[in-house]
């Protein structure tokens, strides 16, 4: 069954050793801080190399028991990653014997922890760890069967894909890897796709094609829909930003802003699952990513996480902050008809021009033929009963038309469709084909969730800058637009 969780619900992706290496008192203090922060999910490794270090030595769950039981006692939902091959297994997991051994490991884990674990992630970042998509699919099929035999109510998540843009240097691009998984028959052997949309130093909403979040919105989600998996969610089993140390970093304030934007985007996206922030505290393993630094001092993202997570205390989405509602002008007085021998039919309702602000507005039409003009925010349109025109003046994401009907028009004439050329360029409708550059305007359908997506790009990249979501499935063509 497809796993359904609250979009954007927050959790912590905690390296297993981070909790294991502490004293019992320190471990329980950290878990209490998770509770105070409002954490809903804890993503933890079950290291195969820990529990079965030798081929014929059996399974030793002592270390895992200690950590998992402590996490469960605090009431957190656990996502257990079946990860890390022991030395007696080939790291590529390419032989049938190694694949069968992994399935045995998965089965034993589900038998032991089925009473406290409902969600299993099959491996971690296989596309950058030398496991081909074909071999990974074989592992996934075996693990899915083994887990469900041991625990019929378990949710199986694909190993979180690293957000690698393209294949090369022994690694697979995330989108290409997922496509090859589907080609190898993976479709019926998972309940959600795991993905790691790291975007730093970019904000998650940045439209650059190599942005991990952008890859998720376009290629990952598009591949799922193309393969009939529109009803499955993408679980963000790792997300974060490096704030200190060598290499690319962002400021603590930027990391906090990235977290807020990621939650906002996910909450507005029904197909998004929870977000597991990596990680709680800096460690030697991955320094710089923690909500707390190595000395335990909270960073700005810690306070942002605590604020956002404590607003979320249930499985259903909390109400979004009330947007600005722009009311239509008061209707004009209806003139009293002059008596005449022949009755005059009542005039049809006259439409109104309804203007948005620069913010995120809700624009509501009347029963007439209205013109609703957005003004650059992320706007929601309710046209009403007439034949309405929805005007977009800037290429922004997360706009919505709630009651599209035949005869309505989307007016994009105010938007320059190619910002790289002089003059004002018009869009061209490419139907359901992939966007391939500036001026392309596509229409895509999510049958499972009854949504239509109008997306367009205004620069040389293939990622969209304009996104309009229509409730319902509508077969739009060039006649539905003013370009």
N, C-alpha and C positions, 0 to 999 in steps of 0.2 A: 504494500500500500504506500501511496505517496505520503511522506512525512510533512506535517503541517505544524509550524511553530510561528509564534508572533514575529513578524518582520522587525528586525532591528533590536530584538531583546538582547540584553548584554550579558556576556559571560567573560571568563578569564581563560586564556590558553596558557596553562601553567606547565612548564617542564617538570616531568615526574621527579627528577632529582632535586628540584628546588624545594619541594616539600619533604622528600625523603631525607635530605641531608640535614635537616634541622632536628633539634631536640623535640620531644613530644610537646613541651610547653610552647616552644616557638611555633611549631606547626599549628597547634590549636589557636594561638594568638593570630596567626596569619589568616586562618579560616574564619575566625571571628571578625576580622577586618573585612573579609569578603562579604560576610553577612551584613555588616554595617554599611558597606558600599552599595548594597542592593543587588549583588551578583545573583543571577539565576542559573547560569551554566558554568561548569568547570570541565575543561577539556584536558584530559590526562592520558599519558602514554601507558600502555601495558607493553613493556619492553620484552619482546620474545627472548632476547639474549639474556635477560635477567632470570626469566622463569624456566627456561630450558637451555642452559648453557652447553649441554652435551647431547649428542643424538640419542643415546640410550639411557640418559640419567633421569627421566621422568620430569615432572613439573613441580617447581617450588614457588608457591604463591605468597610466601611470607611477607616480602617487601610490598607487594601490591596490596595485600590484605590491609596492612597497616595504614597506607595512605587512603585507599578507597573507602574503608570503613569510617575513617575520620571525616572524609568529605561527605559521605552519605549521612552521617550523624547530624550534620548541619543543614540537611534538607536540600542540598543542591542537586540539580540534574547533572548527570555525568555523561560526557561524550568520551568513550574509551577508544583510543587509537591503538590499533593492533599493528605494532611498529617494531623496527630494528631487528634485522636478521642476526641470528647467532653465527659464530665463526664457522660452524660446520655446514652452513647453508650458503649457496652461491648468492651473491648480492643482487644478481640480475633476476633471480627467481625464474629462470628459464627452463629448468628441467621439470619433468612431470613429478619426479620424486620430491623436489623442493616445494612444488606447488601443493602437493598432497600434504606435506608436513605443515605448511602454513595453514591449510584448512583444518588440520588436526588441532593446531594451536588456537585457531579461532573458535573451534567447537568447545575446547576445554575452557577457554575464557568465558564463553557465553553460559556454559553450565555452571561455572563457579560464581559468576556475578550477575546472573539473570535476575536475581531478587533485588538488586540495587542499580543495575545499569540497563537502560532501555535503548541506548543509541551507541552504535559501533561505527567507527571510521576505519575503513579498510586501507591501511598503510598511510604514509605521509609523503606528499610531494613526489609521487613516483616518476613524474615527467622530468625531474632533475636528479634522480637517484639511480639511473641506469636500468630501469625496468621498462621494457617496450610496452606500448599500448596493447599489443596482442597478448603478451604474457600477463600483463596486469589484468586483462579481461578474464583470462583463465583463472587467475587467483580470485578475482571478484566473484565469479560464478561459483567456485567451490566454497569460498567463505560465506557467501550469501546463503547457500544451502545448509552449510554447517551451523551457522548462527541461528537460522530459523528453525532448524530441527531441534536445537537445544532450547530456544526461546522464541516461540512463535509470534510473540508480540514485539520483537525487537525491530528497530529501525536501522537499516544499513545505509551508510553514507559512503560515497566514493572517497578515496584518499584525496585530501585537499590538494588541488593542483597548484603548483607554483605559477605565478603570473608572468611566465616567460613569453615574450611576444612572438618569437619565431624559432623554428627548429634549427639547431646547429650546435657544434662543439659538444656533442654527446648528450644534448638535452633536447626535449621536444617542446615546441610552442604549446601553450595550454589549450588553445582552441583546436589546433591540429590533433593533439593527443586525444581530446574528447571525441572528435570526429572519428578517429581511428578506433576508439573504444566502441562507438556505435556500430561501425562497420564490422567489428569483430563479434557483435552480438550481445553487447553489454546491457541493452535497454531494459530488460526485464529482471535485472539482478541488482538493482539498487533503488532506494526510496528517495534519495536526495543527492544532489551533486555537491561535493565539498570543493571549496575554492578559496584561494588566498589572494585577495585583490589589493595587495600592497601598492600604494600609489606615490609614496613620498619620493621626492620633495613636492610632488604635485598634490593638490587637493583632490579628493575623490571625484568631484564633479568636473574636473578638467577634461576637455574633450580630446586631448592628444591620444593618438592611437596606441601608444605604448603604456598608457596609464592602466594599471591592473584593474581598477574599478571600471573603466571604460570598456576594457576587453570583456569583463563580465556582462555588462549591459548589452553589448553588441554580439560578439562572437560566441561566448559561452551560452547565453540565453537563446540566441538565434539558432545555434546547433541543437539545443534541446527541443525547441519548437519545431524545427525541421524534421526531427525524428519522433514527433508525436508525444513528447514529454513536457508539454506546456503546463501540466498539472503538478509537476514536481518543483520543489523549491531549490534554490542555490543557498547552501549553508556556508556562511563566511566563517570557517573554522580557524582562521587566523587573520588578523588585521592589526596594524600598528605603525609606528614611525620611530626611527632611530633619532635620539635627541642629544647624544653625546658620543665621543669616541672618533675613530678614524672613518674615512669614507663619507658618503653623503649623509647629512644630518639635517634636521629642522629644529627650530627653536621650540622650547616647551610650550609656548603659547600657540604656535602653529600646530603642534601635535594635538592640543586640546581642541582647536578649531576643526582639525581633520576628523576627530572623533565625533564632534557634534554634527558635522555635515554628513558623515557616513550614516549615523543614526537617522537623520532627517531623510536621506535618500532611501534607506532601507524601509523605513516606516511607510513611505509613499509607494512602495513596490511590493505588491502582493506575493510575488514569486521569491522574494528574499526571505531567508531564514534568520536565525540569530547571528550576532556578531561576537566572536570570541577575540578579545583584545590580547595581543601578545606584547608584553607580559606584565606580571604584577610588579616585579622588582628586578633591577639590573643584576645580572650574574656574569660570571666568567664565560658562560656558554654563549650568550648573545648580549653583550653589554650595550646599554644605551636605549633599550626599548621599554624599560619598566615604567609603570605608573609611579613607582618610587625609585629613587636612585639607589646606588649600591649601599649607601649609609642608611637607607630607610626613609629619607626625606621625601614627602609627597611632591610630585610635579603638578603642573597645572592640569594635565590630563586626568590626574587622580580625582580632582575636585569636579571636573566635567563629568567623568564617569559616574561618580557618586550621585551627582544631581540627576543625571539622565536615568540611571538604573533604579533609583528610588522612586521615580515617577511611574515605573513599570512594575506592577505587582500582581499581574495576572496573565492568563494565556491570551486574552483578547486585546487588541490594540486600544490604547488609551485615546481619548478624543484628542484630535490635533488642536493646537491653539487656534482660537477663532480668527479667521482672516477678516479683512475689511470687506464688508458687504456693501456693494454699491447699489442702492435702490433705484429703480427706474423713476423718471420724472412722473409727477402726478398726471393722470390722464386729463386731456383737454376736455372742457365742458362739451357735452353733446348738444348741438343746437336743436331747438324745438322746430320740427318741420312745419312749414306754412300749409294750412289746410288746402287741399286741392281735390278736384273731382276724382282723380286717379291716385291711390296711395303710392307714395314713393318708398321703395325698399330701403331699409336701414343700411347705412354705409358699413363696409367691412371695417374691422378694427384697424386703426392707424398704428403703424409701428413707431418705435422710439429709437433715438440714438443714445446709447448708454456708454459712458466713458469710465475707464478704469483709472486708477492712480499708478504711481511708480512702484507700489508695493504688490503683494500677493493678494489679489482681489477675488471675490465671488461676484460675478456679473449676472443679474437676473433680468430676463426679458419679460415682455408682456404677451398678450394673446395675439398681437399683431406681428407684422413683418419687421423685426427689429434689426438694428445694427449695433453689435456689442463690440467695443473697441478695447482690447487689452493695451497696456501701455508699458510693457517691458518686464513686468513681474512674472511670477509663475501663477497663472490665473485659472480659475474654474468658471466655466460658462454654463448657464441654464437658459436656453433660448426661449422656451415657452412654445406655444402652439403654432405660431406663424412660420413663414419661410424666412429664416434668420441668416444674417451674415456675421460671421465671427472674424474679426480683424486682428491680425497679429502684426505688431510693429517691429519686433526684435526677435532674433533667433534665441529662444530660451527653452529650457527643458521643463518637463513636469507640468505642462498645461493640460487641461482636461475639458472636454465637452461632454456633458452628462446626458443630453437628450437629443442627440443628432437624429434628424429625420430627413426623408427625401425632400429635396427642394432647398435645403440649407446650403450655404456656401462658406468655404474657408478662404479668406482674402489674405494673400501673402504679398501683395504688391508693394508694401512698404519696406520689405526686407530685400536687401541686396544679396542675391543668390551666389555671388562670386566676389568675395572681398579682396581677392588678389588681382582683379582687373578694374580698370577705371570705368566709370559709369555705373548704371544701375542695371544689373543683370536679372533676368527672370529665371524661375525654377523650371525644370522639365520633369515630367512624371515618368518614373521608371517602373511603375507597378510594384511587383513583389521581388524584383531583382535587387541584389545587394547594392548599396550605395558605393559609388566608385570615384567620387570627387565632387568638386564644387558644382552647384546647380541641381544635383540629383535629389529628387523627392520620391520617396518610396511609401508604399502602403502595405502594412503587415498585419497578420491576424493571429490572435491567441484564442483558438476555439475553446480551449478548456476553461479559460477565465472570462470568456465573452468580452474581449477587448479588441479594438482596432488601433493600430499605432501608425500615425503619420510622422515620418522622420525625414529630415533633410540635412544636407551638409552645405556649408557656405565657404569652405576652404579646400585645399588640395588633398586633405586626408579623407579616409573612408569612414570616419566616425561621425555620428550626427551631432549637430549643434541645436537643431530644432526638434522638439518632440511634443506631439499632441496626442493624448490618449482619449479615444472615444469609447464610451460605454456601449457595449453591443458589437456585433460583427457586421460591418458595412462594406459593401463592394464599391469603394470610391474609385472614380476615374478622373480624367482631366476636366470633365465638365463640372465637377464638384468644387473646383478651385478657381480663384482669380490669381493669376501668376504674374 
